[in-house]
């Protein structure tokens, strides 16, 4: 028996198994995601800011003002 050859094969198998284990762990991990453009875009879309109460009031006031000036037209009713 060639023990050096057997050990080399076992080490190669161990490396393959460790690579598969780390890949599977990476799928379940939320700490690190792929750095591709699509994942960055998806991450920025998920992070929507919430509008504060004062900003909502200000926007409401401005929209009411636009309606009063006649700059906004009502939508046509669907038939």
Beta strands, then each sheet from edge to edge (+ up, - down):
end
